[in-house]
């Protein structure tokens, strides 16, 4: 089979992206790391983050090796085209390991640069907003570019070698396994530290945010790095690769003949175009990012979108000229990607609307704080649920139009389009925690109020950007898993997923329940760990009163240790069920029920993910609104109530909500990868088929 | 067509049931209504409840008339067997009005007796637990028997007249329209008053529960009657009728020839058996209910279950002897009903486990209160979500076994079985608010601590019974709407609901989102109204300090007025969308998408209903656990945190959670009733079919 020359575009763009990441990383390293105290604090954060990642990667290593061995014994998708049982499925197993390593490496690089960037950004703030912004933003961009680059290089090389997208499923599954650990573990870690620090330090002892006397401060900063930078990066790595693979698999299933190689590489080509749009967007943000960081970040996103639409138009124009027979389909796919990208922007806007303090919902949540803790919770909870509606409408319209254009392949390409500018998205997102850390370091390095004000401004821009990127990430993951569900159904030879069949209905039922269970497990994990953290902080303050007076340093390491151990202990069960449950459904009820299970989980997961992210964001900003002096300002009962809201919202928005994406991708990929195995049970009808 | 003689059993049982309700009502009226102050308070409650019901029924009347006229112009299901467009669908329209009136009458009767029973039960408590219990329980039983009796009489007469279950859909839809208003309106009313009374009276002014100085006390008591007695009664009336209709429609669709009349009346016959089991259960509870009200209620439920299993066995044995050719199917249907009933008990147990203060989940929620308001919320929220899992497993197993026995008809019969003992369930449930009121009246009538202790004991038994019946109600509604979805699909000629079709997937997506939106709207309604109530209570205390000293009475009427107006204003929008959205989905995306919409709503509705009911129940009991002197007891920070939890849980468990049942039934019936109309759009494929 001849592979079109266009695929080299993806490879070259990937390599370029990695090179740029290295250039940006060097730029960050060259910046002034600030005074000794700042470097000390930054060093603590770096060593805490390093410890967590090292321990996490060790457990992850075991997990990956076990699964790689398991994959080895699955029926190979390469066995002569038919699904014969030929064991020694080394191709997927190998790619699985490569995918896991690629994701781990880019997570590690992103986080490493992130922790270097924080003190340098804080120091930059002493000169001005522009200087601080540039360091923080370049630091974040490293993560974004590393993710996109390694994904594109990995996928295009694997495709060139094996010429079968089913092998790339292994790569994607590797990336997902890592994402699941990073997202759950990082999410639990960051909120254990944050909630613990808030409950005792801020609420009981009235210490300000980031106060160096609070023993959980460093753990909180570490959490931002491991949860928000490495976790978010691996999450989008995972969605990105999965969207490409789903589109490639559907192409091989749906498009036959000489057109196939052209269309199968099209997702890679369009992602390469998107990467170039992202790179230009990142440069633009750098130029624009003088005094208005918030505006710069958003304008950069919109610019990357517009550039994608324009550049992809040119690309498709060239390809259509090259392959005039396929022009119609090429254009339809182009429009599907554009629709996908636009709907991502719509969902981002929705999240922004529901979480911004100058819009009605969050304003109402803040006002509810005047009536007490319970009312603020009810209000944020309800607006979070309401916010699902416009986001769902956005996705539904995108799905419908993409389907009208090119059927299920159109839906898959909409997901690709949505993720095309993922470089910009990850960069904007990783910027946030760097600024958050920079603010902390500025506080602890005693750089003065003016510098903290600048850092605060940068931080607040990061929060707004984060609301948008989080909506984007959920929407993209949703379309991606939809495409994976379709590709699973095609591969399993399922022509209909009929809800009137009882096994299918049961599959859908279980699917709808799983995101609820998963969310509950993660929130309880945070709650349990935060309880331990609370006890430890109280113990330190009680046993050594000199910590509170600032005469002696708090024992940061103890808190880091609690967060690390707790996160690692707690992530195992949710991770395992996300692999066990789909396999169990497939074995008992058959592959059609498993497809319905995925559909149920996708739909209910969307509701939970959007609801939790947006209610959490709204609680957070309602609190900030009050802290800015509104509705009585700090120290009032309303402020106290808004802190309760924020504490409830923390694990919603930073642990459970964003982990659901990864859960869905992992479950979908598990279904696809284990399909050959599941077909062994009752010919894919499941063990219970005989009785149903 | 010959109607088997067995149907008269249903009619006779129904009439018997109404007669018993009247006997019980008279018994209640004969009891001593207590001292003057008690009668005065009871009079306030009665007049408040009367005002609400009257205003509610006025609006409801308009709604019913408008819909009855709309139904008149739908294509008639009786038009010569084929779905020809013959307008003047007077049969369904007439039955719709009858169903609405029957539900309104039994709601009115139940509530009327309920408000008479409260002061008499309080007076009974001065003699002993047994005397108090008997009055409260008989008062509740009136509602239970009125519901079951009028439903059985209505359905059996309509069937005898028209001999077509599709006409009974009208009756069922009438009952559902009433239930929707009563459940949403009553739910908003009761929590507006309760939350308002708690937030100001208890939290700010430290008044005890039911203190007569609290201006919202009477409104709170009224709320128990309109929300918990009338609302719950109309909810179960609605599920009960719907389960019978769904089974009858599926029978006519699936069973042809001379066997049909036997099987089509079987749901009615089995419900009659269940009614007799319930009556015996109610008598047993009366005998047993000496000193252990909690045990008596639960034992009564189990006894009714066992009696149903035994009596239905005898009944089927007789019928199998009468129709030996159908013995196999008769027995399979028998077992399906038994499985349904048992799974109801399992779900009830689950709710009980997750909400009881002596079990791990609620104990953990109570312990979380030690760490503050936010942690208790996170904990109750998570355990509520976890509780969905065992309940879902129970329903799934019941569905699977029932399906193995007799296909979709088996599932429908499982719903009938689950609801067979609904008389006992409603009786137990209505007992709760009567005791709650009795406690309030004992407090306000100054009957002394010993009497209040007795009333408290009765009240706490009511709460436990309520947890079980609520789980039961959700499970029953779930299986019922499942059966309605199947019957809708059969009637609409849908042979497959394929999730791989984009319109079906979109339908399911919208369905999954709707319960989230509906919950949010109801909770926000409570929050808005409670805010007004809070302001009013504060105003009264501030403008007239003599209220707090007890020298002058509070202005109860103002609070009743706020709750009434607010509830009526807020229920309109959620009620209308529950009819508009399914019709809209059907018009745009076709009937198959509408079936998927129902499936999505059923599954996600189950998750939300169980989660909200159980987390609410757990918050409530965690608070009671602390108030009983545990974990520091009253007045501590932990107690305060547990009150926050309870206040959040209130609209979860008493407004949004239980309303979802009714929402699902209304949406399913809307689909069935409007089906002929929806088939006019693109032949049932929907307006968008051409583009998809």
Interface residues (C-beta under 8 A of the other chain):
Chain A: X195 X199 X203 X368 X371 X372 X373 X374 X375 X377 X378 X379 X381 X382 X383 X384 X385 X386 X388 X389 X392 X395 X396 X399 X400 X403 X404 X408 X411 X482 X486 X489 X494 X495 X496 X497 X498 X499 X500 X502 X504 X505 X506 X508 X509 X510 X512 X513 X516 X517 X519 X520 X521 X523 X524 X526 X527 X530 X531 X534 X595 X596 X599 X600 X603 X604 X606 X607 X611 X643 X644 X645 X647 X648 X651 X688 X691 X692
Chain B: X195 X199 X203 X368 X371 X372 X373 X374 X375 X377 X378 X379 X381 X382 X383 X384 X385 X386 X388 X389 X392 X395 X396 X399 X400 X403 X404 X408 X411 X482 X486 X489 X494 X495 X496 X497 X498 X499 X500 X502 X504 X505 X506 X508 X509 X510 X512 X513 X516 X517 X519 X520 X521 X523 X524 X526 X527 X530 X531 X534 X595 X596 X599 X600 X603 X604 X606 X607 X611 X643 X644 X645 X647 X648 X651 X688 X691 X692
